[in-house]
Amino acid sequence: MKDKIKLYQETGLQAVEYQLSYQQPDGGYIWDGYADDAYHKQAYSWCVAGHFAEAHRLLNWVRDNTLLPDGELKAYNGDIYKYSWFFQGAHRMGRFDLSYPVMSFLLSCQAPCGGFPCRPGDEYLQSLATCWTGVSAIYFGRLDVAQRAAEWAISMLNQQPDESKFYFRTTRYGKLATPDIVPEADAVHIDTTKPKQWYWEVGLPLQLMCRLYMATGMKKYLDFAWRFFEFKERCYEDAFSFVGSGKSSLGAALLYLITGEERARQAACTFCDFLVQTQYPEGGWRDEDETDILLIYLDHAAEFNIWLQEISSCLASRK
């Protein structure tokens, strides 16, 4: 296992070197022809790989060039999921000059039922934004916000009408967005009978439940973590071997950290093995169905290094 863990870590470090090769002389991560809203994962990715100076340079650039007075970032258009990524990287770096204003914006977006929309004006609340912001709130010490997000996720799970599907949106009032409630095109879901699903939508509530169990010791969060994990186990055979499987794979690693359960360890290893096998020589990743552009390779490189390093640390915690 030690050799595997070392390989996972080295694969992640190669992805970081690939990302760093594109950092600009002023510390920023925008250049001609590249997206102007795709630096939200870098500080987190670089700091878990030990590249603190480069992460600080990037965060300095954000502070001086893109942070707005209300805690938003230029060009991000209120994308709550991306803000949560940025918050976690900045907060881990102790950059409270950035994490506090960004969290202030995030806190203003929670709906009364506990969920978060992907953007403030959206009609629906979604697992992606809700649960990642719930995790961010734990880091910030706002367990009240995180627990309200978790209650929304639990309600979402309890309302599921079909064990082969996972609907991951609700109305603003917390009603699950199924075809009998909303237009069919809006009733988006994971289908366990099909590959390449939006697995992150079940992976982030799994992570949130694990983190809240750690923070509170409340057994109900661990019980619901297992329920989210067990749904993921029922998914298609690529459940832990697809580019969209990383969030649930870290969730599995957290379950292993907490419980020592072999099923969870194996799920996490399956994803890491997939990353080792599919990394491009330069250091990034791209699924065959994704657009062949630099943004995809770099975004995956940033996120997948995080999962490789975080999962490795969980695996190494038990012998």
Number of C-alpha atoms within 10 A of each C-alpha: 10 11 8 15 20 14 17 22 24 17 23 30 24 19 30 28 16 19 23 18 8 14 19 13 8 10 18 19 22 15 11 6 8 12 13 14 16 17 21 26 24 29 29 25 27 25 20 21 20 12 17 16 13 18 24 19 18 22 27 18 16 20 15 10 12 18 17 14 10 10 19 22 21 14 12 16 12 20 18 25 23 20 26 26 20 24 30 26 26 27 20 15 18 12 17 14 13 21 22 16 17 25 23 13 17 24 15 10 20 21 19 12 18 23 34 33 26 21 18 18 9 12 13 22 29 27 28 23 24 33 29 27 32 33 27 26 23 18 17 17 11 14 18 13 20 28 21 19 29 26 16 28 30 18 16 22 20 10 17 16 12 9 10 14 17 26 24 24 28 28 19 19 14 20 18 26 25 23 13 9 13 14 11 11 8 13 17 17 18 21 20 21 12 12 15 20 20 20 27 19 26 26 27 28 31 32 27 29 33 26 24 23 19 15 13 11 12 12 13 12 23 22 14 21 26 19 15 25 24 13 16 24 17 15 22 16 14 19 26 27 22 20 24 21 27 27 25 28 34 30 30 33 30 27 27 23 20 17 12 16 13 12 14 24 22 17 24 31 25 18 26 31 16 16 24 17 10 17 20 14 10 13 21 27 22 21 15 7 7 10 11 11 10 14 16 16 23 25 19 22 30 26 21 25 29 27 27 29 24 16 28 23 16 20 23 13 11 10 7
